[in-house]
């Protein structure tokens, strides 16, 4: 297998686990993120599994995205738009500061939605036929959570882009799908859970069973389980699947 795949946010969390899974499947990889040190460490730790290299890219910087795409030279089989950030801010908070340019809303939308759009648009000429695009949305791309307005808007938007791009690119043999995990056992998710527990006056160890109780599987899913779904959607076996958003089994809604 000689296909090349680019993974954004590939230095840690779900992105790094997806990289590991795809290297095991025989793909060649490029990973990108903002922090060079984390990228270098991830690439080094995965290098024994196959060909992997890294590139620094800040998806908040449209000029940097343009330069990245302008300088790209390799044929590309797959693009996994995994990078994403979350900032918690309710609509009724900071009511007098919304006019500032660098608000949490702007930062989240720049990375999670605008950056995905412009990077995909810039790299599209390099995508092969057949080719694959996988967008990492979220359970919160299908339902709301208090304080996560910007994050939900971005992840709902990714599902919308997925459906539009599938219609636009299908005749080129490029499939486009979205993966929508709920609670995944990453450092970021566990940190979010601990924060919510503090807000409720609970210890994280006491709150975790409450979160898991209504989940179909009774637990958080693992990054590897997310990576397995991504690997299937990237594979030739998923050649007839496009324009779909795949909600993984873990439902819990915070009011």
LONUDREN-299896 format. One record per residue (C-alpha): residue in one letter; x, y, z. Coordinates in steps of 0.2 Angstrom, whole numbers, plus 5000, padded with zeros to 4 digits. Layout:
! LONUDREN-299896
aXYZ ...
***
This chain:
! LONUDREN-299896
x500050005000 x500750174995 x499350294998 x499850455007 x498650525021 x498750695030 x498050705047 x497750875056 x497950875075 x498950715073 x500150745087 x499050685102 x497450615107 x496250545094 x497350605080 x498950515086 x497950355088 x497250375071 x498950395064 x499550235074 x498050135067 x498350195049 x500250155049 x499849985055 x498749965040 x500150015028 x499750195024 x501150335022 x500750475034 x501050665036 x500350735053 x500250925056 x499851035071 x500351195079 x501751135091 x503351065083 x503950985099 x502350875101 x502350835082 x504250785083 x503850675098 x502350595090 x503250555074 x504750485083 x503650365094 x502750305078 x504150295066 x504450105069 x502650075062 x502950145045 x503350305035 x502850465045 x503350645044 x502650805052 x502350985046 x501951135057 x500251215053 x499151335063 x497351325056 x496951495064 x498151575051 x497351585034 x498951645027 x499951495034 x498651375027 x498851455010 x500751435010 x500551255016 x499451215002 x500451314989 x502051214994 x501251044995 x501950934981 x501350754984 x499850664977 x498650634992 x497450494994 x496650545011 x496350705021 x495850675039 x495250845047 x495450795065 x496150955073 x494951045084 x494851155100 x493451195113 x493151345123 x491751355136 x490751515136 x488951535138 x487951665129 x487551765145 x489351775150 x490551915145 x489052015138 x490052175135 x491652095127 x490852005112 x491452145100 x493352105103 x494152015088 x495051875097 x493451805106 x493251615111 x491951615097 x493151675084 x494551555089 x493451395089 x492751435072 x494351485065 x495151315069 x493651195069 x492751255053 x493651395043 x495351305044 x494551145039 x493651225024 x495251325018 x496451175020 x495351055011 x494951184997 x496851214995 x497351034995 x495950974984 x496950974968 x498150844975 x496750724980 x496750564970 x495350474962 x494850374972 x495150484987 x494550505005 x494050645016 x493550615034 x492950755045 x493050735064 x491450805070 x490650765087 x489150705096 x488950895099 x488850915080 x487050835083 x486550905099 x486851055110 x487751075127 x487651225138 x489251335136 x489851255120 x488951365108 x490551395097 x491051215098 x489351145093 x489151275079 x490851215072 x490451035073 x488651055066 x489451155052 x490651015049 x489250895046 x488451015034 x490151035024 x490250845024 x488550825015 x488950965003 x490650904999 x490050724996 x488850794983 x490150904975 x491650774974 x490750604972 x490950604953 x492750624956 x492850464966 x493150554982 x492050504997 x491750625012 x491150565029 x491050635046 x491450545063 x490450605078 x491250535094 x490450565111 x491450545127 x493150475122 x494450435135 x495650575130 x496550695141 x495550835135 x493850745138 x494350685155 x494850865159 x493150925153 x492350795164 x493350845179 x492951025176 x491050985175 x491250885191 x492051035200 x490551145194 x489351025202 x490351005218 x490850825215 x492450725214 x492850665197 x492950485202 x491150505209 x490550595194 x491250475181 x489950335185 x488550465184 x489150515166 x489350335161 x487650265168 x486550325153 x487850275140 x487450135129 x489050045133 x489150105150 x490850185148 x491850305138 x492450245121 x494250235117 x495350325105 x495750165096 x493850125093 x493750295085 x495250255075 x494550095069 x493050185062 x494150315053 x495250165046 x493650085039 x493050245031 x494750275023 x494850095016 x494350034999 x492949935008 x492050095011 x492050154993 x490150164992 x489950265008 x489850455007 x488950605014 x488650525031 x488950565049 x489350425060 x488850445078 x489850325090 x488950245104 x489050365119 x487650485123 x487550605138 x486950775138 x487350915150 x486051055152 
***
